[in-house]
Amino acid sequence: MKYISVLKNSPLFFGIKTEEIQTMLGCLTSNEKKFNKNELVFRQGETVNAMGLVLSGRIHILKEDFWGNRIILSDISPSQMFGESFACAHTQSITVSALAVEPTIVLFLDIKQILNSCSTSCIYHSRIIRNLLSVLADKNIMLTGKIEHITKRTTREKLLSYLSAESIKAGSPVFQIPFNRQQLAEYLAVDRSAMSLELSKLQQENYLTYYKNSFHLKDNPTN
């Protein structure tokens, strides 16, 4: 399979031998689908029975209100999964949308085939179920972290909280984020103009320097 290395790096297939993954894909009733840039993978209000695994490209999970105001909940890159919580919950309609922000290929996996042991009782099926539970736990922790950012009182505090967390995750004061300015504003639930003004102030005060989506945090800010 063309994307076998992507699947091997996915947390869903952690601990499973490369040669076994191809066999398991048939067992799990998988299918690939291509999406163009800015094409919806699924829309808020639809029903979802399969989870997606990004093979190439990038997906944003979005929440939109009646007037079209948008918040980005998460950024999904190759090897990562999305939609698994809604597929597992068997909800009648989902409360978010998934948007391809660049040309994207998604592998869809039937959640029923994952949660129910196959007739051949393949030795790795229970491992995938454990991996899926681990993914759900990790995403719960990630969303808790996002709540910490967006519940800060000011745009500046939200920016510093998010950028600090990204620096820690990268293990370096120099790092890149997966968002452009508009997307970052939507992720932090702030006004883009106000956010851009705060970024300029933070740079002037030597908290950081930035260029596009690259940042360098400084340890000697001046006020």
Contacts in CASP RR format, 6 or more apart in sequence:
PFRMAT RR
TARGET T0000
AUTHOR 0000-0000-0000
METHOD contacts of the structure
MODEL  1
MKYISVLKNSPLFFGIKTEEIQTMLGCLTSNEKKFNKNELVFRQGETVNA
MGLVLSGRIHILKEDFWGNRIILSDISPSQMFGESFACAHTQSITVSALA
VEPTIVLFLDIKQILNSCSTSCIYHSRIIRNLLSVLADKNIMLTGKIEHI
TKRTTREKLLSYLSAESIKAGSPVFQIPFNRQQLAEYLAVDRSAMSLELS
KLQQENYLTYYKNSFHLKDNPTN
1 7 0 8 1.000
1 21 0 8 1.000
1 22 0 8 1.000
1 25 0 8 1.000
3 55 0 8 1.000
3 56 0 8 1.000
3 105 0 8 1.000
3 107 0 8 1.000
4 18 0 8 1.000
4 21 0 8 1.000
4 22 0 8 1.000
6 55 0 8 1.000
6 56 0 8 1.000
6 78 0 8 1.000
6 79 0 8 1.000
7 13 0 8 1.000
7 21 0 8 1.000
7 53 0 8 1.000
7 55 0 8 1.000
7 79 0 8 1.000
7 107 0 8 1.000
8 18 0 8 1.000
8 21 0 8 1.000
9 78 0 8 1.000
9 79 0 8 1.000
10 53 0 8 1.000
10 79 0 8 1.000
10 80 0 8 1.000
10 81 0 8 1.000
11 79 0 8 1.000
11 80 0 8 1.000
11 81 0 8 1.000
11 131 0 8 1.000
11 134 0 8 1.000
11 135 0 8 1.000
11 138 0 8 1.000
12 53 0 8 1.000
12 81 0 8 1.000
12 128 0 8 1.000
12 131 0 8 1.000
12 132 0 8 1.000
12 135 0 8 1.000
13 21 0 8 1.000
13 24 0 8 1.000
13 128 0 8 1.000
13 131 0 8 1.000
14 127 0 8 1.000
14 131 0 8 1.000
14 134 0 8 1.000
15 127 0 8 1.000
15 131 0 8 1.000
16 24 0 8 1.000
16 124 0 8 1.000
16 127 0 8 1.000
16 128 0 8 1.000
20 122 0 8 1.000
20 124 0 8 1.000
23 122 0 8 1.000
24 122 0 8 1.000
24 124 0 8 1.000
24 125 0 8 1.000
24 128 0 8 1.000
25 107 0 8 1.000
27 113 0 8 1.000
27 118 0 8 1.000
27 120 0 8 1.000
27 122 0 8 1.000
27 125 0 8 1.000
28 109 0 8 1.000
28 110 0 8 1.000
28 113 0 8 1.000
28 114 0 8 1.000
28 128 0 8 1.000
29 109 0 8 1.000
29 110 0 8 1.000
29 113 0 8 1.000
30 107 0 8 1.000
30 108 0 8 1.000
30 109 0 8 1.000
30 110 0 8 1.000
31 107 0 8 1.000
31 108 0 8 1.000
32 55 0 8 1.000
32 105 0 8 1.000
32 106 0 8 1.000
32 107 0 8 1.000
32 108 0 8 1.000
33 105 0 8 1.000
33 106 0 8 1.000
33 108 0 8 1.000
34 103 0 8 1.000
34 104 0 8 1.000
34 105 0 8 1.000
35 41 0 8 1.000
35 100 0 8 1.000
35 103 0 8 1.000
35 104 0 8 1.000
35 105 0 8 1.000
35 106 0 8 1.000
36 100 0 8 1.000
36 103 0 8 1.000
37 100 0 8 1.000
37 101 0 8 1.000
37 102 0 8 1.000
37 103 0 8 1.000
38 99 0 8 1.000
38 100 0 8 1.000
38 101 0 8 1.000
39 99 0 8 1.000
39 100 0 8 1.000
40 97 0 8 1.000
40 98 0 8 1.000
40 99 0 8 1.000
40 100 0 8 1.000
41 59 0 8 1.000
41 98 0 8 1.000
41 99 0 8 1.000
41 100 0 8 1.000
41 104 0 8 1.000
41 106 0 8 1.000
42 48 0 8 1.000
42 83 0 8 1.000
42 94 0 8 1.000
42 97 0 8 1.000
42 98 0 8 1.000
43 97 0 8 1.000
44 62 0 8 1.000
44 63 0 8 1.000
44 64 0 8 1.000
44 93 0 8 1.000
44 94 0 8 1.000
44 95 0 8 1.000
44 96 0 8 1.000
44 97 0 8 1.000
45 93 0 8 1.000
45 94 0 8 1.000
45 95 0 8 1.000
46 93 0 8 1.000
46 94 0 8 1.000
47 91 0 8 1.000
47 92 0 8 1.000
47 93 0 8 1.000
47 94 0 8 1.000
48 83 0 8 1.000
48 86 0 8 1.000
48 87 0 8 1.000
48 94 0 8 1.000
49 87 0 8 1.000
49 110 0 8 1.000
49 111 0 8 1.000
49 112 0 8 1.000
50 87 0 8 1.000
50 108 0 8 1.000
50 109 0 8 1.000
50 110 0 8 1.000
50 111 0 8 1.000
51 81 0 8 1.000
51 82 0 8 1.000
51 83 0 8 1.000
51 84 0 8 1.000
51 87 0 8 1.000
51 108 0 8 1.000
51 109 0 8 1.000
51 111 0 8 1.000
51 114 0 8 1.000
52 81 0 8 1.000
52 82 0 8 1.000
52 83 0 8 1.000
52 84 0 8 1.000
52 106 0 8 1.000
52 107 0 8 1.000
52 108 0 8 1.000
52 109 0 8 1.000
53 79 0 8 1.000
53 80 0 8 1.000
53 81 0 8 1.000
53 106 0 8 1.000
53 107 0 8 1.000
53 108 0 8 1.000
53 109 0 8 1.000
54 76 0 8 1.000
54 77 0 8 1.000
54 78 0 8 1.000
54 79 0 8 1.000
54 80 0 8 1.000
54 81 0 8 1.000
54 82 0 8 1.000
54 104 0 8 1.000
54 105 0 8 1.000
54 106 0 8 1.000
54 107 0 8 1.000
55 78 0 8 1.000
55 105 0 8 1.000
55 106 0 8 1.000
55 107 0 8 1.000
56 78 0 8 1.000
56 103 0 8 1.000
56 104 0 8 1.000
56 105 0 8 1.000
57 77 0 8 1.000
57 78 0 8 1.000
57 100 0 8 1.000
57 102 0 8 1.000
57 103 0 8 1.000
57 104 0 8 1.000
57 105 0 8 1.000
58 75 0 8 1.000
58 76 0 8 1.000
58 77 0 8 1.000
58 78 0 8 1.000
58 100 0 8 1.000
58 101 0 8 1.000
58 102 0 8 1.000
58 104 0 8 1.000
58 178 0 8 1.000
59 75 0 8 1.000
59 76 0 8 1.000
59 82 0 8 1.000
59 98 0 8 1.000
59 99 0 8 1.000
59 100 0 8 1.000
59 101 0 8 1.000
59 104 0 8 1.000
59 106 0 8 1.000
60 72 0 8 1.000
60 74 0 8 1.000
60 75 0 8 1.000
60 76 0 8 1.000
60 98 0 8 1.000
60 99 0 8 1.000
60 101 0 8 1.000
60 183 0 8 1.000
61 72 0 8 1.000
61 73 0 8 1.000
61 74 0 8 1.000
61 75 0 8 1.000
61 76 0 8 1.000
61 82 0 8 1.000
61 96 0 8 1.000
61 97 0 8 1.000
61 98 0 8 1.000
62 70 0 8 1.000
62 71 0 8 1.000
62 72 0 8 1.000
62 73 0 8 1.000
62 96 0 8 1.000
62 97 0 8 1.000
62 98 0 8 1.000
62 99 0 8 1.000
62 186 0 8 1.000
63 70 0 8 1.000
63 71 0 8 1.000
63 73 0 8 1.000
63 95 0 8 1.000
63 96 0 8 1.000
63 97 0 8 1.000
64 70 0 8 1.000
64 71 0 8 1.000
64 97 0 8 1.000
70 186 0 8 1.000
71 186 0 8 1.000
71 187 0 8 1.000
71 189 0 8 1.000
72 179 0 8 1.000
72 183 0 8 1.000
72 186 0 8 1.000
72 187 0 8 1.000
73 96 0 8 1.000
73 143 0 8 1.000
73 146 0 8 1.000
73 187 0 8 1.000
74 82 0 8 1.000
74 139 0 8 1.000
74 142 0 8 1.000
74 143 0 8 1.000
74 146 0 8 1.000
75 178 0 8 1.000
75 179 0 8 1.000
75 187 0 8 1.000
76 82 0 8 1.000
76 98 0 8 1.000
77 178 0 8 1.000
81 135 0 8 1.000
82 98 0 8 1.000
83 94 0 8 1.000
83 98 0 8 1.000
84 111 0 8 1.000
84 132 0 8 1.000
84 135 0 8 1.000
84 136 0 8 1.000
85 136 0 8 1.000
85 139 0 8 1.000
86 94 0 8 1.000
86 96 0 8 1.000
87 111 0 8 1.000
88 111 0 8 1.000
88 115 0 8 1.000
88 136 0 8 1.000
101 183 0 8 1.000
114 128 0 8 1.000
114 129 0 8 1.000
114 132 0 8 1.000
115 129 0 8 1.000
117 125 0 8 1.000
117 126 0 8 1.000
118 125 0 8 1.000
145 165 0 8 1.000
146 187 0 8 1.000
148 161 0 8 1.000
149 158 0 8 1.000
149 161 0 8 1.000
149 162 0 8 1.000
149 165 0 8 1.000
149 188 0 8 1.000
150 158 0 8 1.000
150 188 0 8 1.000
150 189 0 8 1.000
152 158 0 8 1.000
152 161 0 8 1.000
155 188 0 8 1.000
155 190 0 8 1.000
155 191 0 8 1.000
155 194 0 8 1.000
155 195 0 8 1.000
155 198 0 8 1.000
156 198 0 8 1.000
156 201 0 8 1.000
156 202 0 8 1.000
158 188 0 8 1.000
158 189 0 8 1.000
158 190 0 8 1.000
159 188 0 8 1.000
159 195 0 8 1.000
159 198 0 8 1.000
159 199 0 8 1.000
159 202 0 8 1.000
160 202 0 8 1.000
160 207 0 8 1.000
162 184 0 8 1.000
162 187 0 8 1.000
162 188 0 8 1.000
163 177 0 8 1.000
163 208 0 8 1.000
163 215 0 8 1.000
163 217 0 8 1.000
164 217 0 8 1.000
166 175 0 8 1.000
166 177 0 8 1.000
166 215 0 8 1.000
167 173 0 8 1.000
167 175 0 8 1.000
167 215 0 8 1.000
167 217 0 8 1.000
169 175 0 8 1.000
173 216 0 8 1.000
173 217 0 8 1.000
173 218 0 8 1.000
173 219 0 8 1.000
174 214 0 8 1.000
174 215 0 8 1.000
174 216 0 8 1.000
174 217 0 8 1.000
175 214 0 8 1.000
175 215 0 8 1.000
176 213 0 8 1.000
176 214 0 8 1.000
176 215 0 8 1.000
177 184 0 8 1.000
177 213 0 8 1.000
177 215 0 8 1.000
178 213 0 8 1.000
179 187 0 8 1.000
179 213 0 8 1.000
180 212 0 8 1.000
180 213 0 8 1.000
181 192 0 8 1.000
181 195 0 8 1.000
181 196 0 8 1.000
182 192 0 8 1.000
184 195 0 8 1.000
185 191 0 8 1.000
185 192 0 8 1.000
185 195 0 8 1.000
188 195 0 8 1.000
199 208 0 8 1.000
199 210 0 8 1.000
202 208 0 8 1.000
203 209 0 8 1.000
203 210 0 8 1.000
205 221 0 8 1.000
205 222 0 8 1.000
205 223 0 8 1.000
206 218 0 8 1.000
206 220 0 8 1.000
206 221 0 8 1.000
206 222 0 8 1.000
207 217 0 8 1.000
207 218 0 8 1.000
207 221 0 8 1.000
208 215 0 8 1.000
208 216 0 8 1.000
208 217 0 8 1.000
208 218 0 8 1.000
209 215 0 8 1.000
209 216 0 8 1.000
209 218 0 8 1.000
210 216 0 8 1.000
END
